[in-house]
């Protein structure tokens, strides 16, 4: 009994108890581990179609964030609960028909307490009707490349004869897109809060926020048909990972699998910068330019995901033009950085001009010549 408890503690502890060099099967029906830019580190039946329960709400939140960031909606907007929204069961904030709440509080209620009634109220507010909003959800999923997803409502509850279906891979895709709206993390990382002027308490359904070091969200889900599901996001040392499991038999299995997957990712992979620490790119001389040189920059500074064993043998080769003729336009290619691991190329990035440099005119040349002659005359006079 003590050994079993110790094993569970090892999985849920904030540090890795044992080496995570290998990750075997997980108990979930479907699982995937990715970076926040979509690189897959582990997958198991990731394209199998299953119900996601309340993890559905990551798409609801994505459409909310896109509406706010595009100016189509404001977090200060008042959302009015319909009779339909108020009748939702499961996790809820017990909205009453006609009750008004800010979009900000609705988002908080969805992200933290997984409020089904709030999700429907927001859907009706942003889409005009729940059906119209569900169409928006499905259109957005298709645009993201989700091939196994069909939404039937904004909250993931089972309905008569209909059920939202998706895959672990698709949920990871939606999560990646949601994370582009950094403000969502202000909501998904909340442990406890209130709405209705402090009269109604919210507690986060994602208990991994307190169980796993670096956990910052994202959304849990459970129904009797879906089992226990989660899309979990954690960040350490500048690397952000997304772990998705679907169809877990219980919370303990869900938490253990998520912990094992994230531990595997953080133990075995690291983000490597394109340039070494302290390494800088030199300016390039410009012939016949109104400036003598132009500063340069990397076209893409995104760090490279690498196995830690490979990262130890990293070298960089910088190939840069000695000089260029004016005019120079911002974005002109002037070289490249080649990144190698133990002598093998793993990436290369273009080096671009960071600004415009115009070509000298006849007047500029005359002025330079006159300045040179005057300076030479002054030197001769001093001698």
Buried (B, 14 or more C-beta within 10 A) or exposed (E): EEEEEEEEEBBBBEEBBEEBEEBEEBBBBBBBBBBBEEEEBBBBBBEBBBBBBBBBBBBBBBBBBBBBEEEEBEBEBEBBBBEBBBBBEBBBBEBEEEBEBBBBBBBBBBBBBBBBBBBBBBBBBBBEEBEEBBEBBBEBBEEBEBBBBBBBBBBBBBEEEEBBBBBBBBBBBBBBBBBEBEEBBEBBBBEEBEBEEEEBEBEBBBBBBEBBEBBBBBBBBBBEEBBBBBBBBBBEEEBBBBBBBBBBEEBBBBBBBBBBBBBBBBBBBBBBBBBEEEEEBEBBBBEBBBBEBBBBBBEEEEBBBBEEEBBEEBEBEBEBBEEBEBBBEEBBEBBBBBBBBEEEEBBBBBBBBBEBBBBBEEEBEEEEEEEEEEEEEEEEEEE
